[in-house]
């Protein structure tokens, strides 16, 4: 038995995995693009969502995971609140999969504010704000955010992701250019794709490369928007804000900074990346952030000049055509913002525990990449399959962290990501780092990874290849050759 499974169950899992791989091979032989001549039956087949390339890729990943008996680490059901610890299936884990940087989720005053808002305004505003009108909580929250950045105004959206997609996708037009860091969040990249403006990424935090692009391309465009993140969530490093401000000023561009992970985390009092560098927030044209991380609520915001906010209030689709922020969410964000500003010791605790984690990892010989130890710790493993197995082994030791693999990060840069909070303890960090080192050593000693697993998987399915080829030959009416590419 293995992982509680009988030999018969193991055999059945492997059989299903082989069928998945066979299906993948068959799809390589029979292209997904329809033939020149089609029939109603063939059209009907293409209405099956299972024929989509996205689903076929998912099947392949599942097949490989089944071969090595790897459980999915995603969508686990949590019982109750999650912070420095979480409860899953009646078992308590040290939790590193929560953005609750300052430990404000579940704070009594935050919960009380949300409950009071429900009593006064209900659970929803029931329509978009242009239609249903504003609530005092909306205005207060936006005023507080604007004051935080010393900006003229601010606007709150119901989704952080949609904030970036809508603002970046709709603000600029033909003849304009958007430049963005290559490691920016999906919401930023998607916004640039939807924009009619030209788009170009630059290597991560490479100011020489950004300067070269501006030098050669600025004169070709009307307006230029540069988009970066304050704190990069996959690497735990910081955008070089002083140099970015210098470049945007020199070349007449707008600078937009996404503070999703830097608000409440960077700077002595958690004010963000501008405080981290000791700069005035007024030097940045567009501040974007989310309410779902340090502020333990939900939604996104933009802060900037009054003209910008007026444009967005009437033209940003994610605001105009979405329901207004729910009153209890706005109230929770306001209460959390109060605590962040009134209790800077939370930020100090977060900084201390983050530095302890990164230092302990480096002493243990673990690769922490460019992380500066502010809220986000990473351990780069490289091999995607080994990373996923490492996370599973840690979970068996009551440590909850999620693996990050390609395409979320570059190939051969798969990693475990650890979100630290102000409530994590020294013992939790020390125990976790020791466990990571021990489990990684075991995997490396056993040579577990994509290369060895792929070889074993290919050997296991060779008996089925002849049948696949026969099946394929009947499809195309002749002989077929198959090239098996790398995993």
C-alpha positions as CSV (number, residue, x, y, z in Angstrom):
1,X,0.0,0.0,0.0
2,X,1.1,3.6,-0.7
3,X,-0.7,6.7,0.7
4,X,-3.4,4.4,2.1
5,X,-4.2,2.9,-1.3
6,X,-4.3,-0.8,-2.2
7,X,-2.3,-2.4,-5.0
8,X,-5.5,-2.6,-7.0
9,X,-6.3,1.1,-6.5
10,X,-2.7,1.9,-7.5
11,X,-3.0,-0.1,-10.6
12,X,-6.3,1.6,-11.5
13,X,-4.8,5.0,-11.0
14,X,-1.9,4.2,-13.3
15,X,-4.3,2.8,-15.9
16,X,-6.3,6.0,-15.9
17,X,-3.2,8.0,-16.1
18,X,-2.1,6.0,-19.1
19,X,-5.4,6.7,-20.8
20,X,-5.0,10.4,-20.1
21,X,-1.5,10.3,-21.7
22,X,-2.8,8.2,-24.6
23,X,-5.5,10.8,-25.2
24,X,-2.8,13.5,-25.3
25,X,-0.8,11.6,-27.8
26,X,-4.0,11.0,-29.9
27,X,-4.6,14.8,-29.9
28,X,-1.1,15.4,-31.2
29,X,-1.8,12.9,-34.1
30,X,-5.2,14.4,-34.8
31,X,-4.9,18.2,-35.0
32,X,-7.5,20.3,-33.1
33,X,-8.0,22.6,-36.1
34,X,-11.0,21.4,-38.2
35,X,-10.3,19.8,-41.6
36,X,-11.2,21.6,-44.8
37,X,-14.4,19.7,-45.2
38,X,-16.7,19.4,-42.2
39,X,-20.0,17.9,-41.4
40,X,-22.7,18.8,-38.8
41,X,-21.4,15.9,-36.7
42,X,-17.9,17.3,-36.6
43,X,-19.2,20.7,-35.7
44,X,-21.3,19.1,-33.0
45,X,-18.1,17.5,-31.6
46,X,-16.5,20.9,-31.3
47,X,-19.2,22.1,-29.0
48,X,-17.7,19.7,-26.3
49,X,-15.7,22.0,-23.9
50,X,-13.4,19.0,-23.4
51,X,-12.0,19.5,-26.9
52,X,-10.5,22.9,-25.9
53,X,-6.7,23.1,-25.7
54,X,-6.9,24.5,-22.1
55,X,-8.7,21.4,-20.9
56,X,-6.3,19.0,-22.7
57,X,-3.4,20.7,-21.0
58,X,-5.2,20.2,-17.6
59,X,-5.7,16.5,-18.4
60,X,-2.0,16.1,-19.1
61,X,-1.0,17.7,-15.8
62,X,-3.5,15.5,-13.9
63,X,-2.2,12.4,-15.7
64,X,1.4,13.1,-14.6
65,X,0.2,13.8,-11.1
66,X,-1.7,10.5,-10.9
67,X,1.4,8.6,-12.0
68,X,3.5,9.9,-9.1
69,X,0.5,9.9,-6.7
70,X,0.5,13.6,-6.2
71,X,-2.6,15.2,-4.6
72,X,-3.8,18.6,-5.7
73,X,-2.8,21.4,-3.3
74,X,-5.5,23.7,-4.5
75,X,-9.1,24.5,-3.4
76,X,-8.8,22.8,0.0
77,X,-11.7,23.6,2.3
78,X,-10.7,25.7,5.3
79,X,-12.8,25.5,8.5
80,X,-13.1,29.0,10.1
81,X,-10.7,31.9,9.8
82,X,-7.3,31.6,8.2
83,X,-4.2,33.6,9.3
84,X,-1.0,32.4,10.8
85,X,-2.8,29.1,11.3
86,X,-5.7,27.4,9.6
87,X,-7.9,24.4,10.1
88,X,-8.5,21.9,7.3
89,X,-10.5,18.8,7.8
90,X,-10.3,19.2,11.6
91,X,-6.5,19.5,11.6
92,X,-4.6,22.7,12.5
93,X,-1.8,23.8,10.2
94,X,0.9,26.5,10.3
95,X,-0.4,28.6,7.4
96,X,1.6,30.4,4.8
97,X,-1.1,30.7,2.2
98,X,-2.9,33.8,3.4
99,X,-2.3,37.5,2.5
100,X,-3.4,38.6,6.0
101,X,-0.1,40.4,6.4
102,X,-1.0,42.5,9.5
103,X,-3.2,39.8,11.1
104,X,-6.4,42.0,10.8
105,X,-8.7,39.3,9.4
106,X,-11.0,38.4,12.3
107,X,-9.9,41.4,14.4
108,X,-12.9,42.3,16.6
109,X,-13.1,46.0,15.6
110,X,-13.0,45.1,11.9
111,X,-15.8,42.5,12.3
112,X,-17.8,44.9,14.4
113,X,-17.6,47.6,11.8
114,X,-18.8,45.2,9.1
115,X,-21.7,44.1,11.2
116,X,-22.7,47.6,12.0
117,X,-22.7,48.5,8.3
118,X,-25.0,45.6,7.6
119,X,-27.4,46.8,10.2
120,X,-27.5,50.3,8.7
121,X,-27.1,49.7,4.9
122,X,-27.8,46.0,4.4
123,X,-25.4,43.5,2.7
124,X,-25.4,45.1,-0.7
125,X,-26.0,48.4,-2.5
126,X,-27.9,46.3,-5.1
127,X,-26.7,48.1,-8.2
128,X,-23.8,50.1,-9.6
129,X,-23.0,53.3,-7.8
130,X,-24.1,55.5,-10.7
131,X,-27.5,53.8,-10.5
132,X,-28.0,53.0,-6.8
133,X,-26.0,56.0,-5.5
134,X,-23.2,56.2,-3.0
135,X,-23.2,55.4,0.7
136,X,-21.3,57.5,3.2
137,X,-18.9,54.6,3.7
138,X,-17.8,54.8,0.0
139,X,-17.0,58.5,0.3
140,X,-15.2,58.1,3.6
141,X,-13.1,55.2,2.3
142,X,-12.1,57.0,-0.9
143,X,-11.2,60.1,1.1
144,X,-9.0,58.1,3.4
145,X,-7.2,56.4,0.6
146,X,-6.7,59.7,-1.2
147,X,-5.3,61.3,1.9
148,X,-3.0,58.3,2.4
149,X,-1.3,59.1,-0.9
150,X,-1.6,62.8,-0.6
151,X,-3.8,62.7,-3.7
152,X,-6.7,64.8,-4.8
153,X,-9.2,61.9,-5.0
154,X,-9.6,58.1,-5.1
155,X,-12.1,55.6,-6.5
156,X,-12.9,52.1,-5.2
157,X,-13.8,49.1,-7.3
158,X,-15.3,45.7,-6.3
159,X,-12.3,43.7,-7.6
160,X,-8.6,44.4,-7.5
161,X,-8.0,42.3,-10.7
162,X,-10.8,44.2,-12.6
163,X,-9.3,47.5,-11.4
164,X,-6.1,46.9,-13.3
165,X,-7.8,45.4,-16.3
166,X,-10.3,48.2,-16.7
167,X,-8.0,51.2,-15.9
168,X,-5.0,50.0,-18.0
169,X,-7.2,48.6,-20.7
170,X,-9.3,51.7,-21.2
171,X,-7.3,54.8,-20.2
172,X,-5.0,55.0,-23.2
173,X,-5.8,54.9,-26.9
174,X,-4.3,54.5,-30.3
175,X,-1.0,56.2,-30.7
176,X,-0.1,55.6,-27.0
177,X,2.3,53.2,-25.4
178,X,2.2,51.1,-22.2
179,X,5.5,49.8,-20.8
180,X,5.2,47.2,-18.0
181,X,7.6,45.1,-15.9
182,X,7.9,41.5,-17.3
183,X,6.9,40.1,-13.9
184,X,3.8,42.2,-13.4
185,X,0.6,40.5,-12.3
186,X,-1.8,38.9,-14.7
187,X,-4.3,41.7,-14.3
188,X,-1.7,44.3,-15.5
189,X,-0.7,42.1,-18.5
190,X,-4.3,41.5,-19.4
191,X,-5.1,45.2,-19.2
192,X,-2.3,46.0,-21.7
193,X,-3.6,43.3,-24.1
194,X,-7.1,44.8,-24.1
195,X,-5.8,48.4,-24.6
196,X,-5.7,49.9,-28.1
197,X,-2.3,51.3,-27.1
198,X,0.9,49.6,-28.1
199,X,2.4,47.5,-25.4
200,X,5.9,46.4,-24.5
201,X,7.4,44.7,-21.4
202,X,10.8,45.3,-20.1
203,X,13.0,42.9,-18.1
204,X,12.2,42.8,-14.4
205,X,13.5,45.8,-12.5
206,X,15.9,46.6,-15.3
207,X,16.0,50.3,-15.5
208,X,18.7,50.4,-18.1
209,X,16.4,48.4,-20.4
210,X,13.5,50.7,-19.7
211,X,15.6,53.7,-20.4
212,X,16.7,52.3,-23.7
213,X,13.1,51.6,-24.7
214,X,12.1,55.2,-23.8
215,X,15.1,56.6,-25.6
216,X,14.3,54.9,-28.9
217,X,10.5,54.8,-28.7
218,X,9.2,57.8,-26.8
219,X,9.1,60.1,-29.8
220,X,6.9,57.7,-31.7
221,X,4.0,57.9,-29.3
222,X,1.7,60.5,-27.8
223,X,1.3,59.3,-24.2
224,X,3.3,56.7,-22.3
225,X,2.3,54.8,-19.2
226,X,4.8,52.9,-17.2
227,X,3.3,50.2,-14.9
228,X,5.1,48.4,-12.1
229,X,4.3,46.8,-8.7
230,X,5.5,48.1,-5.4
231,X,6.3,44.6,-4.0
232,X,6.3,41.7,-6.4
233,X,4.3,38.8,-5.0
234,X,6.2,36.0,-6.8
235,X,9.7,37.2,-5.8
236,X,9.3,39.4,-2.8
237,X,11.4,42.2,-4.2
238,X,10.7,45.9,-4.6
239,X,10.4,48.2,-7.7
240,X,13.2,50.8,-7.8
241,X,10.9,53.7,-7.3
242,X,13.5,56.5,-7.3
243,X,14.8,55.5,-10.7
244,X,11.3,55.0,-12.1
245,X,10.3,58.5,-11.0
246,X,13.4,59.9,-12.6
247,X,12.7,58.1,-15.9
248,X,9.1,59.0,-16.1
249,X,9.9,62.7,-15.4
250,X,12.8,62.8,-18.0
251,X,10.7,61.2,-20.7
252,X,7.3,62.8,-20.0
253,X,5.4,59.6,-19.0
254,X,2.9,58.6,-16.5
255,X,3.9,56.2,-13.7
256,X,1.4,53.7,-12.2
257,X,2.3,51.7,-9.2
258,X,0.4,48.6,-8.1
259,X,0.5,48.5,-4.2
260,X,-1.5,45.2,-3.8
261,X,1.2,43.6,-1.8
262,X,3.1,46.7,-0.6
263,X,0.4,48.6,1.3
264,X,0.7,47.7,5.0
265,X,4.0,45.8,4.3
266,X,6.6,48.3,3.0
267,X,7.8,51.3,5.0
268,X,8.3,51.8,8.7
269,X,4.5,52.3,9.3
270,X,3.3,50.3,6.3
271,X,2.4,53.2,4.1
272,X,3.9,51.5,1.1
273,X,6.7,51.7,-1.4
274,X,6.9,55.5,-1.2
275,X,7.6,55.3,2.5
276,X,10.1,52.5,2.0
277,X,12.2,54.8,-0.2
278,X,11.4,58.0,1.8
279,X,9.7,59.7,-1.2
280,X,6.6,61.8,-1.6
281,X,3.7,59.9,-2.9
282,X,2.8,62.8,-5.1
283,X,5.7,61.9,-7.5
284,X,3.6,59.0,-8.7
285,X,0.7,59.7,-11.1
286,X,-1.5,56.6,-10.5
287,X,-1.6,54.6,-7.3
288,X,-3.4,51.3,-7.5
289,X,-4.0,48.9,-4.7
290,X,-6.2,46.2,-3.3
291,X,-8.2,46.0,-0.1
292,X,-7.9,42.2,0.2
293,X,-4.4,41.9,1.5
294,X,-3.3,43.9,4.5
295,X,-6.7,45.5,4.9
296,X,-8.5,42.2,5.1
297,X,-11.5,43.2,2.9
298,X,-12.0,42.9,-0.8
299,X,-11.8,45.2,-3.9
300,X,-9.4,47.6,-5.5
301,X,-8.7,51.3,-5.7
302,X,-7.1,54.0,-7.7
303,X,-5.7,57.3,-6.2
304,X,-4.6,60.2,-8.2
305,X,-5.5,63.7,-9.5
306,X,-9.2,64.8,-9.6
307,X,-9.3,64.7,-13.4
308,X,-8.1,61.1,-13.5
309,X,-10.7,60.0,-11.0
310,X,-13.5,61.8,-12.8
311,X,-12.6,60.1,-16.0
312,X,-12.6,56.7,-14.3
313,X,-15.8,57.3,-12.5
314,X,-17.7,57.7,-15.8
315,X,-15.6,55.5,-18.2
316,X,-14.0,52.6,-16.3
317,X,-16.2,49.6,-17.1
318,X,-15.3,47.8,-14.0
319,X,-16.8,50.6,-12.0
320,X,-19.6,51.8,-14.2
321,X,-21.0,48.4,-14.9
322,X,-20.3,46.5,-11.6
323,X,-22.3,46.6,-8.4
324,X,-21.0,49.1,-5.9
325,X,-18.8,47.9,-3.1
326,X,-20.8,46.1,-0.4
327,X,-21.2,48.3,2.8
328,X,-19.7,45.7,5.2
329,X,-16.7,45.4,2.9
330,X,-16.1,49.2,2.8
331,X,-16.6,49.4,6.6
332,X,-14.1,46.5,7.2
333,X,-11.5,48.2,5.0
334,X,-12.0,51.5,6.9
335,X,-11.6,49.8,10.2
336,X,-8.5,47.9,9.1
337,X,-6.9,51.1,7.7
338,X,-7.5,52.7,11.1
339,X,-5.7,49.8,12.8
340,X,-2.8,49.9,10.4
341,X,-2.2,53.5,11.1
342,X,-2.9,53.4,14.8
343,X,-0.8,50.2,15.5
344,X,2.5,50.4,13.7
345,X,3.8,47.7,15.9
346,X,2.0,45.3,13.6
347,X,4.2,46.4,10.7
348,X,7.3,46.1,12.8
349,X,6.3,42.5,13.8
350,X,5.8,41.7,10.2
351,X,9.2,43.0,9.2
352,X,10.9,41.2,12.0
353,X,9.3,37.8,11.2
354,X,9.9,38.2,7.5
355,X,13.6,38.9,8.0
356,X,13.9,35.9,10.4
357,X,12.4,33.7,7.7
358,X,14.7,34.8,4.9
359,X,17.8,34.7,7.1
360,X,16.9,31.2,8.4
361,X,16.4,29.9,4.9
362,X,19.7,31.3,3.7
363,X,21.6,29.8,6.7
364,X,19.9,26.5,5.8
365,X,21.2,26.8,2.2
366,X,17.8,27.4,0.6
367,X,17.5,29.7,-2.4
368,X,15.4,32.7,-1.4
369,X,16.0,34.6,-4.7
370,X,15.6,38.3,-4.5
371,X,13.2,38.4,-1.5
372,X,13.9,41.2,0.9
373,X,11.9,39.6,3.7
374,X,8.9,41.9,3.7
375,X,5.8,39.8,3.9
376,X,6.8,37.4,1.2
377,X,9.3,34.6,1.5
378,X,10.2,32.2,-1.4
379,X,12.2,29.0,-1.7
380,X,13.2,28.4,-5.3
381,X,13.3,24.7,-6.1
382,X,13.5,24.8,-9.9
383,X,11.8,21.6,-10.8
384,X,8.0,21.9,-11.0
385,X,7.2,18.4,-10.0
386,X,9.7,18.4,-7.1
387,X,8.2,21.7,-5.9
388,X,4.7,20.3,-5.9
389,X,5.8,17.1,-4.0
390,X,7.7,19.3,-1.5
391,X,4.5,21.2,-0.8
392,X,2.6,17.9,-0.3
393,X,5.3,16.5,2.1
394,X,5.2,19.7,4.1
395,X,1.4,19.5,4.3
396,X,1.8,16.1,5.8
397,X,3.8,17.8,8.5
398,X,1.1,20.3,9.2
399,X,2.6,23.2,7.1
400,X,0.3,24.7,4.5
401,X,2.0,26.5,1.6
402,X,1.2,26.4,-2.1
403,X,3.6,25.6,-4.9
404,X,4.1,28.1,-7.8
405,X,5.1,26.6,-11.1
406,X,5.3,27.6,-14.8
407,X,3.6,29.6,-16.3
408,X,3.1,31.7,-13.2
409,X,6.9,31.9,-12.9
410,X,9.6,31.2,-15.5
411,X,10.5,27.7,-16.5
412,X,12.9,26.0,-14.1
413,X,12.1,28.6,-11.4
414,X,9.3,26.8,-9.6
415,X,9.1,27.7,-6.0
416,X,7.3,27.5,-2.7
417,X,5.8,30.9,-1.6
418,X,5.4,31.7,2.0
419,X,3.1,34.6,3.0
420,X,4.3,35.9,6.4
421,X,2.0,37.7,8.9
422,X,2.5,39.8,12.0
423,X,1.1,36.9,14.0
424,X,3.5,34.2,12.9
425,X,5.9,33.1,15.7
426,X,9.6,32.5,15.8
427,X,9.0,28.8,16.5
428,X,6.6,28.5,13.5
429,X,9.2,30.0,11.2
430,X,12.1,28.0,12.6
431,X,10.2,24.7,12.5
432,X,9.0,25.4,8.9
433,X,12.5,26.2,7.6
434,X,13.9,23.1,9.1
435,X,11.1,21.0,7.6
436,X,11.7,22.5,4.2
437,X,15.4,21.6,4.3
438,X,14.7,18.1,5.5
439,X,12.0,17.3,2.9
440,X,14.0,18.8,0.1
441,X,17.0,16.8,1.0
442,X,14.9,13.6,0.8
443,X,13.6,14.4,-2.6
444,X,17.0,15.3,-3.9
445,X,18.4,12.1,-2.5
446,X,15.7,10.1,-4.3
447,X,16.3,12.0,-7.5
448,X,12.6,12.8,-7.6
449,X,11.6,15.3,-10.4
450,X,10.3,15.9,-13.9
451,X,13.2,14.2,-15.7
452,X,13.1,10.8,-13.8
453,X,9.3,10.9,-13.7
454,X,8.9,11.6,-17.4
455,X,11.3,8.7,-18.2
456,X,9.2,6.3,-16.0
457,X,6.0,7.6,-17.5
458,X,7.2,7.1,-21.1
459,X,8.4,3.6,-20.3
460,X,5.0,2.8,-18.7
461,X,3.0,3.9,-21.8
462,X,5.1,2.3,-24.5
463,X,2.9,-0.8,-24.4
464,X,-0.1,1.4,-25.3
465,X,1.6,3.3,-28.2
466,X,1.0,0.6,-30.8
467,X,-2.7,0.7,-30.0
468,X,-2.7,4.5,-30.3
469,X,-1.0,4.3,-33.6
470,X,-3.4,1.8,-34.9
471,X,-6.3,4.0,-33.8
472,X,-4.7,7.1,-35.4
473,X,-4.1,5.3,-38.6
474,X,-7.8,4.5,-38.9
475,X,-8.5,8.2,-38.3
476,X,-6.3,9.5,-41.1
477,X,-6.5,6.4,-43.3
478,X,-2.9,5.5,-43.5
479,X,0.4,5.0,-41.7
480,X,1.2,7.4,-38.9
481,X,4.5,8.4,-37.1
482,X,4.5,10.0,-33.7
483,X,7.1,12.3,-32.2
484,X,7.1,12.3,-28.4
485,X,8.3,15.7,-27.2
486,X,9.7,16.5,-23.8
487,X,7.4,17.1,-20.8
